[in-house]
Amino acid sequence: MYLHLRVEVHFETRTQYHLLETQCIYYNVYYSEQLLHCRYYYQGST
């Protein structure tokens, strides 16, 4: 299932990009095998 999540992406340069309503499947995974690491948060009304 694809979930609408708020994604905080960290590159090796430690630059942070905030991607809203991104469709991803897993949590706390290396979204790319090379540089960027994603940390996922539920974008719900909790």
PyMOL CGO cylinders between C-alpha atoms (Angstrom):
from pymol import cmd
from pymol.cgo import CYLINDER

trace = [
    CYLINDER, 0.00, 0.00, 0.00, 1.15, 3.51, -0.74, 0.3, 1, 1, 1, 1, 1, 1,
    CYLINDER, 1.15, 3.51, -0.74, 0.85, 5.97, 2.12, 0.3, 1, 1, 1, 1, 1, 1,
    CYLINDER, 0.85, 5.97, 2.12, 0.86, 9.76, 2.01, 0.3, 1, 1, 1, 1, 1, 1,
    CYLINDER, 0.86, 9.76, 2.01, 3.77, 10.74, 4.20, 0.3, 1, 1, 1, 1, 1, 1,
    CYLINDER, 3.77, 10.74, 4.20, 5.83, 13.73, 5.15, 0.3, 1, 1, 1, 1, 1, 1,
    CYLINDER, 5.83, 13.73, 5.15, 9.40, 12.97, 4.15, 0.3, 1, 1, 1, 1, 1, 1,
    CYLINDER, 9.40, 12.97, 4.15, 12.55, 14.53, 5.49, 0.3, 1, 1, 1, 1, 1, 1,
    CYLINDER, 12.55, 14.53, 5.49, 15.44, 13.81, 3.14, 0.3, 1, 1, 1, 1, 1, 1,
    CYLINDER, 15.44, 13.81, 3.14, 19.04, 14.03, 4.27, 0.3, 1, 1, 1, 1, 1, 1,
    CYLINDER, 19.04, 14.03, 4.27, 21.85, 14.11, 1.73, 0.3, 1, 1, 1, 1, 1, 1,
    CYLINDER, 21.85, 14.11, 1.73, 25.53, 13.53, 2.43, 0.3, 1, 1, 1, 1, 1, 1,
    CYLINDER, 25.53, 13.53, 2.43, 25.91, 17.28, 2.33, 0.3, 1, 1, 1, 1, 1, 1,
    CYLINDER, 25.91, 17.28, 2.33, 23.52, 17.37, 5.31, 0.3, 1, 1, 1, 1, 1, 1,
    CYLINDER, 23.52, 17.37, 5.31, 21.18, 19.58, 3.34, 0.3, 1, 1, 1, 1, 1, 1,
    CYLINDER, 21.18, 19.58, 3.34, 17.57, 18.98, 4.33, 0.3, 1, 1, 1, 1, 1, 1,
    CYLINDER, 17.57, 18.98, 4.33, 14.73, 18.83, 1.84, 0.3, 1, 1, 1, 1, 1, 1,
    CYLINDER, 14.73, 18.83, 1.84, 11.11, 18.58, 2.98, 0.3, 1, 1, 1, 1, 1, 1,
    CYLINDER, 11.11, 18.58, 2.98, 8.86, 16.68, 0.62, 0.3, 1, 1, 1, 1, 1, 1,
    CYLINDER, 8.86, 16.68, 0.62, 5.16, 16.77, 1.44, 0.3, 1, 1, 1, 1, 1, 1,
    CYLINDER, 5.16, 16.77, 1.44, 2.59, 14.15, 0.50, 0.3, 1, 1, 1, 1, 1, 1,
    CYLINDER, 2.59, 14.15, 0.50, 5.17, 11.79, -0.96, 0.3, 1, 1, 1, 1, 1, 1,
    CYLINDER, 5.17, 11.79, -0.96, 4.06, 8.28, -1.77, 0.3, 1, 1, 1, 1, 1, 1,
    CYLINDER, 4.06, 8.28, -1.77, 6.42, 5.77, -0.20, 0.3, 1, 1, 1, 1, 1, 1,
    CYLINDER, 6.42, 5.77, -0.20, 6.12, 2.22, 1.04, 0.3, 1, 1, 1, 1, 1, 1,
    CYLINDER, 6.12, 2.22, 1.04, 8.68, 1.67, 3.79, 0.3, 1, 1, 1, 1, 1, 1,
    CYLINDER, 8.68, 1.67, 3.79, 9.79, 3.69, 6.81, 0.3, 1, 1, 1, 1, 1, 1,
    CYLINDER, 9.79, 3.69, 6.81, 13.32, 4.67, 7.85, 0.3, 1, 1, 1, 1, 1, 1,
    CYLINDER, 13.32, 4.67, 7.85, 14.99, 3.17, 4.80, 0.3, 1, 1, 1, 1, 1, 1,
    CYLINDER, 14.99, 3.17, 4.80, 17.64, 4.24, 2.36, 0.3, 1, 1, 1, 1, 1, 1,
    CYLINDER, 17.64, 4.24, 2.36, 15.38, 5.55, -0.37, 0.3, 1, 1, 1, 1, 1, 1,
    CYLINDER, 15.38, 5.55, -0.37, 18.37, 5.68, -2.68, 0.3, 1, 1, 1, 1, 1, 1,
    CYLINDER, 18.37, 5.68, -2.68, 21.20, 3.18, -2.52, 0.3, 1, 1, 1, 1, 1, 1,
    CYLINDER, 21.20, 3.18, -2.52, 23.74, 5.98, -2.84, 0.3, 1, 1, 1, 1, 1, 1,
    CYLINDER, 23.74, 5.98, -2.84, 23.34, 9.36, -1.18, 0.3, 1, 1, 1, 1, 1, 1,
    CYLINDER, 23.34, 9.36, -1.18, 20.06, 10.29, 0.38, 0.3, 1, 1, 1, 1, 1, 1,
    CYLINDER, 20.06, 10.29, 0.38, 18.46, 8.88, 3.49, 0.3, 1, 1, 1, 1, 1, 1,
    CYLINDER, 18.46, 8.88, 3.49, 14.77, 9.41, 4.15, 0.3, 1, 1, 1, 1, 1, 1,
    CYLINDER, 14.77, 9.41, 4.15, 13.05, 9.60, 7.49, 0.3, 1, 1, 1, 1, 1, 1,
    CYLINDER, 13.05, 9.60, 7.49, 9.31, 9.21, 7.25, 0.3, 1, 1, 1, 1, 1, 1,
    CYLINDER, 9.31, 9.21, 7.25, 6.53, 10.71, 9.32, 0.3, 1, 1, 1, 1, 1, 1,
    CYLINDER, 6.53, 10.71, 9.32, 2.79, 10.25, 9.11, 0.3, 1, 1, 1, 1, 1, 1,
    CYLINDER, 2.79, 10.25, 9.11, 1.13, 13.34, 7.74, 0.3, 1, 1, 1, 1, 1, 1,
    CYLINDER, 1.13, 13.34, 7.74, -2.12, 12.63, 9.55, 0.3, 1, 1, 1, 1, 1, 1,
    CYLINDER, -2.12, 12.63, 9.55, -4.28, 14.58, 11.96, 0.3, 1, 1, 1, 1, 1, 1,
    CYLINDER, -4.28, 14.58, 11.96, -3.02, 12.70, 14.96, 0.3, 1, 1, 1, 1, 1, 1,
]
cmd.load_cgo(trace, "trace")
